[in-house]
Amino acid sequence: MSRDPHRFRAFVVADALVVELYRATRDFPAMERFGLQSQLRRGAVSVAANFVEGCARPSQNDFAHFVTIALSSASEVRYLVDLAGRLDMVAVADAERLTAAYGAVIRQLQALLGVLRSGRKPKAESRKPVS
């Protein structure tokens, strides 16, 4: 059973945040290219990519496993964005906005995990894709 990730708000937001995060980290110092910049970008991609991989898994337990990984990555990115802001590598306004946005994704993923672990089918699967 393959699920359409675009039907889940958590994925749609996480996917958009990848682009925003790439833009916000564009001007990092060269010495951070393989450090904080790379870790932030890999983490942001991991949130969306693990969600997509979970959607392709046949069982709800497998889906929940990958949502858990996405949740862990979102938590890591939220911390790293805040850190980058405190280190003046990301504009304070961008860091605050991205930190809040990843907080929202974390809450959405936690709510989805609650549904998946209860054995209920997520409501998003029955709706049309979010545009």
C-alpha positions in Angstrom: 0.0 0.0 0.0 1.6 3.2 -1.1 0.5 6.5 0.5 0.8 9.9 -1.2 3.0 12.0 1.0 1.5 15.2 -0.5 -1.7 14.3 1.3 0.0 14.9 4.7 0.4 18.4 5.9 3.6 17.5 7.8 5.3 16.4 4.6 4.1 19.4 2.6 5.5 21.8 5.2 8.7 19.8 5.7 9.3 19.7 1.9 8.8 23.5 1.6 11.2 24.0 4.5 14.0 22.2 2.7 14.0 24.9 0.1 13.8 27.7 2.7 16.6 26.2 4.7 18.9 25.8 1.7 18.3 29.5 0.9 18.9 30.6 4.6 22.2 28.6 4.7 23.5 29.8 1.3 25.9 32.4 2.7 27.4 30.3 5.4 31.2 30.7 5.9 33.3 28.4 3.6 34.7 26.7 6.7 31.2 25.5 7.5 30.5 23.9 4.1 31.2 20.5 5.5 30.1 21.3 9.1 27.0 23.0 10.3 25.8 23.9 6.8 26.0 20.4 5.6 24.4 19.0 8.8 21.5 21.4 8.5 20.8 20.6 4.9 21.1 16.8 5.3 18.8 17.0 8.3 16.2 19.0 6.5 16.2 16.6 3.5 16.1 13.7 5.9 12.8 14.9 7.4 11.0 14.9 4.0 12.9 11.9 2.5 12.1 9.6 5.5 8.5 10.6 5.3 8.4 9.7 1.7 10.1 6.4 2.3 7.6 5.6 5.1 4.7 6.3 2.8 6.0 3.7 0.4 6.2 1.0 3.1 3.4 -1.5 3.1 2.5 -1.6 6.8 1.4 1.0 9.2 4.1 -0.1 11.6 6.8 0.5 8.9 5.3 3.9 8.1 5.3 4.8 11.8 9.0 3.8 12.0 10.0 6.2 9.2 7.8 8.9 10.7 9.7 8.5 13.9 13.0 9.0 12.0 11.6 12.1 10.3 10.6 13.4 13.7 14.1 12.8 15.1 15.6 14.7 12.1 13.1 17.6 12.5 14.1 17.9 16.2 17.8 17.9 15.2 17.2 20.6 12.5 15.2 22.8 14.9 18.2 22.7 17.3 20.8 23.3 14.6 18.8 26.3 13.1 18.6 27.9 16.6 22.4 27.3 17.0 23.2 28.8 13.6 21.1 31.9 14.6 23.0 32.2 17.9 26.3 31.9 16.0 25.2 34.6 13.6 25.4 32.3 10.6 21.7 32.7 9.9 19.8 36.0 10.2 18.0 36.1 13.6 14.6 36.5 11.9 15.2 33.5 9.6 16.4 31.4 12.5 13.4 32.3 14.6 11.0 31.6 11.7 12.6 28.3 10.8 12.8 27.2 14.4 9.1 27.8 14.8 8.3 26.1 11.5 10.2 23.0 12.5 8.4 23.1 15.9 5.1 22.9 14.0 6.4 20.0 11.8 7.5 18.2 15.0 4.0 18.6 16.5 2.4 17.4 13.3 4.6 14.4 13.2 3.9 13.6 16.8 0.2 13.8 16.2 0.5 11.5 13.2 2.5 9.0 15.2 -0.2 9.0 17.9 -2.8 8.1 15.2 -0.5 5.4 13.7 0.3 3.8 17.0 -3.4 3.7 18.0 -4.0 1.6 14.9 -6.4 4.2 13.3 -6.0 5.2 9.7 -4.7 8.8 9.3 -7.4 11.1 8.1 -5.1 12.7 5.5 -5.0 9.5 3.5 -8.6 10.0 2.5 -8.3 13.7 1.4 -7.2 15.1 -1.9 -3.6 16.3 -2.1 -2.7 19.6 -0.6 -1.7 22.1 -3.3 
